[in-house]
Amino acid sequence: MSPTVDIVHEDLDVLAAMAAEMDDYLKSEVLYWPMVHGDMPKLTLGGYLMRQHRLQYLADMLNDAERKKWDTAVHQFQAALTEKVVRTEQRAHEELGVRARQWGTYLNDVQRQRAVAAVNYETAVENRVMAAALVHFLQAPPYQLDAGAVSSLETLDVGLRPHWQPGEFVWPSVWQKAYPQAEYWWLYGRPRRT
């Protein structure tokens, strides 16, 4: 298999595993849920939503069995949310706050030690992507997005712009069509090192 296909399959496997555990996750008080499969990232709403977002743009790369797996995962996710609107909204806002704080901490590190912090940008920007996925999720009914959360992210974005060096898409190119540059500008380049 090609590295591109491997990336898509891995994303689909993680999405399916997260969807299968979403109901238990939402009933818990744990923000970062350890997955049954220990080799997978911890389950969060943002992690699930980020993968669902990019996989919907890559559906043409999935074969019939994989599309069925995708459909099952999305259905399981929707079923897990049933009758948990308030809980889901609370959990999404909780994670959004954490992701914004983590992103802000990284950006502070960039300002203090640009050469060191900018090296890890591809990993650190995942917090910003998950925050965006959570914002999009909370903007859709029946949920309500706290305007303060959006304001916080916008403030961080404004602070990053003077230190920004536009460039190539920082993640694997297969994901690029899920993240148009106009909306996800912070995935196209990196903070200046000097």
C-alpha positions in Angstrom: 0.0 0.0 0.0 1.1 3.6 -0.6 1.8 5.9 2.4 -1.3 8.0 1.3 -3.6 4.9 1.5 -2.0 3.9 4.8 -2.8 7.4 6.3 -6.4 7.2 5.2 -6.8 3.6 6.5 -5.3 4.5 9.8 -7.6 7.5 10.2 -10.6 5.3 9.4 -9.5 2.7 11.9 -9.1 5.3 14.6 -12.5 6.9 13.7 -14.3 3.6 13.9 -12.7 2.7 17.2 -13.5 6.2 18.7 -17.1 5.9 17.5 -17.5 2.5 19.1 -16.4 3.9 22.5 -18.1 7.3 22.2 -21.2 6.4 24.2 -19.1 5.2 27.2 -16.8 8.3 26.8 -19.7 10.7 26.9 -21.1 9.1 30.1 -17.7 9.4 31.8 -16.0 12.4 33.4 -12.7 11.7 31.6 -11.7 14.2 28.9 -8.9 12.1 27.4 -10.4 8.6 27.2 -7.9 5.8 27.0 -8.9 3.6 24.0 -9.3 -0.2 24.4 -6.7 -0.5 21.6 -3.7 1.0 23.5 -1.9 1.9 20.2 -4.5 4.5 19.3 -4.7 8.1 20.4 -6.9 9.0 23.4 -10.5 9.6 22.5 -11.9 13.1 22.6 -14.7 14.7 20.7 -12.2 16.9 19.0 -10.1 14.0 17.9 -13.2 12.2 16.5 -14.5 15.3 14.8 -11.2 16.1 13.2 -11.0 12.7 11.6 -14.6 12.7 10.5 -14.1 16.0 8.9 -11.1 15.0 6.8 -12.4 11.5 5.9 -15.6 13.0 4.5 -13.4 14.8 2.0 -11.5 11.6 1.2 -14.5 9.4 0.7 -13.5 8.9 -3.0 -10.4 7.0 -1.7 -12.5 4.4 0.2 -13.6 1.1 -1.2 -17.0 -0.3 -0.6 -16.0 -2.1 2.6 -14.3 1.1 3.9 -17.3 3.2 3.1 -19.5 0.8 5.1 -17.0 1.1 8.0 -17.2 4.9 7.6 -21.0 4.8 7.6 -21.2 2.6 10.6 -18.8 4.8 12.5 -20.8 8.0 11.8 -24.0 6.2 12.7 -22.5 5.0 16.0 -21.3 8.5 16.8 -24.8 10.0 16.1 -26.4 7.2 18.2 -24.0 8.0 21.1 -25.1 11.7 21.0 -28.8 10.8 21.2 -30.4 12.2 24.4 -27.1 13.7 25.5 -27.3 17.1 24.0 -26.4 19.0 27.2 -23.6 16.5 28.1 -22.2 16.6 24.6 -22.2 20.4 24.5 -20.6 20.6 27.9 -17.9 18.1 26.9 -17.2 19.9 23.6 -16.9 23.3 25.4 -14.6 21.7 28.0 -12.3 20.3 25.4 -12.5 23.5 23.3 -11.2 25.4 26.3 -8.4 22.9 26.9 -7.4 23.0 23.2 -7.3 26.8 23.1 -5.1 26.9 26.3 -2.7 24.3 24.8 -2.5 26.2 21.5 -1.9 29.4 23.5 0.8 27.8 25.5 2.5 26.7 22.3 2.3 30.1 20.8 3.8 31.7 23.9 6.7 29.2 23.6 7.1 30.2 20.0 7.5 33.8 21.0 10.0 33.0 23.7 12.0 30.3 21.8 11.1 30.5 18.1 13.7 28.2 16.8 12.9 25.4 19.2 9.1 25.7 19.3 8.6 26.1 15.5 10.2 22.7 15.0 7.2 20.9 16.6 4.6 22.9 14.7 3.1 20.0 12.8 2.2 18.3 16.1 1.2 21.4 18.0 -1.2 22.7 15.3 -3.4 19.6 15.9 -4.8 21.5 18.9 -5.9 24.4 16.6 -7.4 22.0 14.1 -9.4 20.1 16.8 -10.5 23.5 18.2 -11.8 24.4 14.8 -13.6 21.1 14.5 -15.3 21.6 17.9 -16.3 25.2 16.9 -18.0 23.9 13.7 -19.7 21.1 15.7 -21.0 23.5 18.3 -22.3 25.9 15.7 -24.8 23.3 14.4 -28.2 22.8 16.1 -29.1 21.7 18.7 -25.8 22.9 20.2 -24.9 26.5 21.2 -21.4 27.8 20.8 -20.1 30.1 23.6 -18.9 33.3 21.8 -16.1 33.7 24.3 -14.5 30.5 23.1 -14.4 31.8 19.5 -13.1 35.2 20.7 -10.3 33.4 22.5 -9.2 31.5 19.4 -9.5 34.7 17.3 -7.2 36.5 19.8 -4.6 33.7 19.5 -4.8 33.8 15.7 -4.3 37.6 15.7 -1.2 37.1 17.9 0.2 34.5 15.5 -0.1 36.5 12.3 2.9 38.9 12.9 5.1 35.8 13.4 3.7 33.8 10.5 5.7 32.6 7.5 3.3 31.3 4.8 4.3 28.1 3.1 3.4 24.6 2.2 0.7 22.5 3.8 2.3 21.1 7.0 0.4 17.8 7.2 0.4 14.9 4.7 -0.8 16.2 1.4 -3.7 13.7 1.3 -5.4 15.7 3.9 -5.0 19.0 2.1 -8.3 19.1 0.3 -10.1 18.8 3.7 -8.4 22.0 4.8 -8.8 24.9 2.4 -6.1 27.6 2.9 -8.6 30.5 3.3 -10.1 28.9 6.4 -7.2 26.9 7.7 -4.4 29.4 6.9 -2.4 28.2 10.0 -1.9 24.8 8.3 -0.1 26.5 5.3 3.3 27.6 6.7 4.7 27.9 10.2 5.8 30.4 12.7 9.0 32.3 11.8 12.1 30.9 13.5 13.8 34.2 13.9 
